[in-house]
Amino acid sequence: LSAHGTRTGITGVAFSPDGTRVMAGDADMSAVKVWDLGPSGDAEWANLPAAGKPAAEFTPDGRRIVTTSPEGADPPYDAGRALTIWDLQTGESRTIGPATDFFRFFAFDVRPDGGSIALGGQSTPDLGGASAVRAWDTTTGKELFRIGHDLDVNEVAFSPDGEYLATASWDGTAKIVDRAGRVIQVLGEPGDGKFNFSDVAFSYDGRMVATAQAIYARRERVLIWDWARGELVLTIDADSDFDFPQVDFDPTGPRIVLTGSEGLAEVWDVESGERLAVLA
């Protein structure tokens, strides 16, 4: 439990009769803090080591958390080389990786059925490389497939049904990959130095893909694709100045949220192309 109000030390703790709260007094006898231990309260469930970012993600069953492992991490590059899967009920952990060859990852995603993890990063010291995207089996740690991008891969995302994986690369392309690791679609213009994909996300029904672009001259936008046809269906130009834009779909309908470094979030309706809200 966080002890901001009891930094001088704790003297005495007590549970409430129903076990849903705990109370502690500080050594100066100037404050008493009560924590809500329920699922909606402010109690800390776990405190897990994670190196840099990406930091952590729940597995779909909610019982486990995948974190960037300090083992093999390279903090100056803000990237990971291994993953640790933690069981929140037993406290047991298992580490996958690091890869036997050069590989740093900047993003990972867990397949909806929890069976595999996809990672995106770089497989050469300076650029993305021929194996900048990889998938590992969560049970065995075995590598399932790898694909490449010319530049670093900033994000990877599974479709809601887990059948496809989308990648977002600094080279201005997003690739759609099937479960066998075959690239079945490429979105964007490779080699265009003005447009760099910083994020990617599938829509709630898996039919569309959103890519966030960080564009030189500090202009940012989101592209909405009918990925199966390879067609661009909507372009959203952000009014806010997002240095490294991130995008995600509403899991229940055709809306997206666009966020960036200024601390603002814009909510857009994908069907109408209308901006619905700006959140501070």
C-alpha positions in Angstrom: 0.0 0.0 0.0 1.2 3.5 -0.8 2.3 5.3 2.3 2.4 9.0 1.2 0.7 10.1 4.3 2.9 8.0 6.7 6.4 8.6 5.5 7.7 8.8 9.1 6.8 5.2 9.7 3.7 3.3 10.6 2.5 2.5 14.1 -0.5 0.2 14.3 -2.7 -1.3 11.6 -6.2 -2.6 11.8 -8.7 -4.3 9.4 -12.3 -3.3 9.4 -14.7 -6.0 10.7 -15.8 -7.0 7.2 -12.2 -7.2 5.9 -12.8 -4.7 3.1 -10.6 -1.9 4.5 -7.4 -1.5 6.4 -6.3 1.5 8.6 -2.8 2.6 9.5 -1.5 5.4 11.6 1.8 7.3 11.1 4.6 7.5 13.7 4.1 11.2 14.3 0.5 10.5 15.3 -0.7 13.2 12.9 -2.5 11.1 10.3 -4.5 8.0 9.9 -5.0 6.5 6.4 -7.7 4.0 5.4 -7.4 1.9 2.2 -10.2 0.3 0.3 -9.2 -3.2 -0.4 -12.0 -4.0 -2.8 -11.6 -4.3 -6.6 -12.6 -0.7 -7.1 -10.5 0.6 -4.3 -7.0 2.1 -4.3 -5.2 -0.9 -2.9 -2.1 -2.1 -4.7 -2.5 -5.6 -6.1 1.0 -6.2 -7.3 4.3 -4.4 -7.6 6.3 -6.0 -10.4 9.7 -5.1 -11.8 9.6 -3.8 -15.4 12.4 -2.4 -17.4 11.6 0.8 -19.4 8.7 0.6 -21.8 6.6 -1.1 -23.0 5.9 -1.9 -19.3 3.0 -4.3 -18.8 -0.1 -5.8 -20.3 -2.8 -8.2 -18.9 -3.4 -11.5 -20.5 -7.0 -11.9 -21.7 -7.9 -14.1 -18.7 -7.0 -11.3 -16.3 -5.0 -13.8 -14.1 -1.6 -12.9 -15.5 0.5 -9.9 -16.4 3.2 -9.7 -19.0 6.0 -7.3 -18.3 9.2 -6.2 -19.9 11.8 -8.1 -18.0 14.8 -6.4 -16.4 16.8 -9.5 -17.6 18.6 -8.5 -20.7 17.1 -5.0 -20.8 19.0 -2.1 -22.3 17.7 1.0 -20.5 19.5 3.6 -22.7 17.5 2.3 -25.7 14.2 2.2 -23.7 13.7 -1.2 -25.1 13.4 -4.8 -23.9 14.9 -8.1 -24.8 12.9 -10.5 -22.6 9.4 -10.8 -21.2 8.2 -12.1 -17.9 4.8 -13.6 -17.4 3.5 -13.2 -13.8 0.6 -15.2 -12.2 -1.2 -12.7 -10.0 -2.7 -15.4 -7.8 0.4 -17.5 -7.1 3.1 -14.9 -7.5 5.0 -17.3 -9.8 6.8 -16.0 -12.9 8.3 -17.3 -16.1 10.7 -15.4 -18.4 10.6 -15.8 -22.2 13.7 -14.7 -24.1 16.0 -13.0 -24.7 16.4 -13.9 -28.3 19.7 -15.6 -29.2 20.4 -13.1 -31.9 20.2 -9.3 -31.8 16.7 -8.1 -31.0 15.3 -5.2 -29.1 11.5 -4.7 -28.9 9.6 -1.4 -28.4 6.1 -2.9 -28.2 4.3 -6.2 -27.6 0.7 -7.4 -27.6 -0.9 -10.6 -26.3 -3.2 -12.6 -28.6 -6.8 -12.6 -27.4 -6.7 -16.3 -26.6 -3.4 -15.8 -24.6 -1.6 -18.4 -26.7 1.1 -16.1 -28.2 2.8 -12.7 -27.8 3.8 -10.5 -30.7 6.8 -8.1 -30.4 7.9 -5.2 -32.6 11.3 -3.5 -32.5 14.6 -3.8 -34.3 16.7 -6.7 -35.3 19.8 -4.7 -36.4 21.6 -2.1 -34.2 20.4 0.9 -36.2 17.2 -0.1 -38.2 14.2 -2.3 -38.1 15.6 -5.3 -40.0 14.4 -8.5 -41.6 13.1 -9.9 -38.3 12.0 -6.8 -36.5 8.6 -8.4 -35.7 8.4 -11.7 -33.9 5.9 -13.9 -32.2 6.6 -16.2 -29.3 4.5 -19.0 -27.8 3.5 -18.0 -24.3 3.6 -21.6 -23.0 6.8 -22.9 -24.5 8.6 -19.6 -25.3 9.2 -21.0 -28.8 9.5 -18.5 -31.6 6.5 -18.9 -34.0 7.4 -16.5 -36.8 9.3 -13.3 -37.7 8.8 -10.7 -40.4 10.7 -7.5 -41.3 10.4 -3.8 -41.8 13.0 -1.3 -43.2 12.8 0.8 -40.1 11.9 0.2 -36.4 8.5 -1.2 -35.5 6.8 1.1 -33.0 3.7 -0.9 -32.3 2.0 -4.3 -32.9 -1.7 -5.2 -32.3 -3.8 -8.3 -32.7 -7.2 -8.3 -34.2 -10.1 -9.0 -31.8 -10.4 -12.6 -33.1 -6.7 -13.2 -32.9 -6.4 -14.3 -36.5 -4.3 -11.3 -37.7 -1.5 -9.1 -36.4 -1.0 -5.5 -37.5 2.4 -3.7 -37.3 3.3 0.0 -37.4 6.7 1.0 -38.6 8.7 4.1 -38.7 9.2 3.4 -42.5 5.6 4.5 -43.1 4.0 1.1 -43.6 1.7 -1.2 -41.6 1.7 -4.9 -42.4 -1.2 -7.3 -41.8 0.1 -10.8 -40.9 -1.9 -14.0 -40.5 -1.4 -16.6 -37.7 1.2 -18.4 -39.8 3.3 -15.3 -40.2 2.4 -14.6 -43.8 2.1 -10.9 -44.8 -1.2 -10.6 -46.5 -1.5 -6.8 -46.8 0.7 -3.8 -46.7 -0.8 -0.4 -45.9 0.9 3.0 -46.6 3.7 4.1 -48.8 7.1 2.5 -48.1 10.1 4.8 -48.1 8.1 8.0 -47.8 10.2 10.0 -45.4 7.4 12.4 -44.5 5.1 9.9 -42.9 6.0 7.6 -40.0 3.6 5.2 -38.3 3.7 5.5 -34.5 0.7 3.3 -33.6 -1.8 0.9 -35.0 -5.1 -0.6 -33.8 -7.9 -2.9 -35.1 -11.5 -1.8 -34.9 -13.9 -3.6 -32.6 -15.2 -5.8 -35.4 -11.7 -6.4 -37.0 -12.8 -4.9 -40.3 -10.8 -1.6 -40.1 -7.3 -0.7 -39.0 -6.3 2.7 -37.7 -2.7 4.0 -38.1 -1.4 7.1 -36.3 1.2 9.1 -38.2 3.8 11.4 -36.9 4.5 13.8 -39.8 7.4 16.1 -40.2 6.7 19.8 -39.6 4.7 18.7 -36.5 1.5 17.8 -38.2 -0.2 14.5 -37.2 -3.1 12.5 -38.5 -4.8 9.2 -38.3 -5.6 7.0 -41.3 -8.5 4.6 -41.2 -8.2 1.6 -43.6 -10.4 -1.1 -44.9 -7.4 -3.4 -44.6 -8.7 -6.4 -46.5 -9.1 -4.2 -49.6 -6.1 -2.1 -48.9 -8.2 1.0 -49.2 -8.0 4.3 -47.2 -11.5 5.2 -46.1 -10.9 8.2 -43.8 -8.2 10.6 -42.9 -8.4 12.5 -39.6 -6.1 15.6 -39.2 -5.5 16.2 -35.5 -6.0 19.7 -34.3 -3.8 19.2 -31.3 0.0 19.1 -31.6 0.7 15.4 -30.9 4.4 14.7 -30.9 4.1 10.9 -31.0 0.4 10.2 -31.6 -1.3 7.1 -30.3 -4.6 5.7 -31.4 -7.1 3.1 -30.1 -10.6 2.0 -31.1 -13.6 2.0 -28.8 -14.2 -1.8 -28.2 -17.9 -1.4 -28.6 -18.4 0.9 -31.6 -17.0 3.0 -34.5 -15.1 5.6 -32.4 -11.4 6.2 -31.9 -9.3 8.1 -29.4 -6.2 10.0 -30.5 -3.7 11.0 -27.8 -0.3 12.6 -27.8 2.4 14.4 -25.7 0.3 17.5 -24.9 -1.9 15.6 -22.5 -5.0 15.9 -24.6 -7.2 13.2 -26.1 -9.5 13.6 -29.1 -12.5 11.3 -29.6 -13.7 10.9 -33.2 -16.6 9.1 -34.9 -15.1 7.0 -37.7 -18.3 6.7 -39.7 -19.0 10.4 -39.9 -15.5 11.7 -39.6 -16.8 14.1 -36.8 -14.7 15.0 -33.8 -16.9 14.3 -30.7 -14.8 15.6 -27.9 -11.4 17.0 -26.7 -10.4 15.8 -23.3 -7.9 17.5 -21.1 
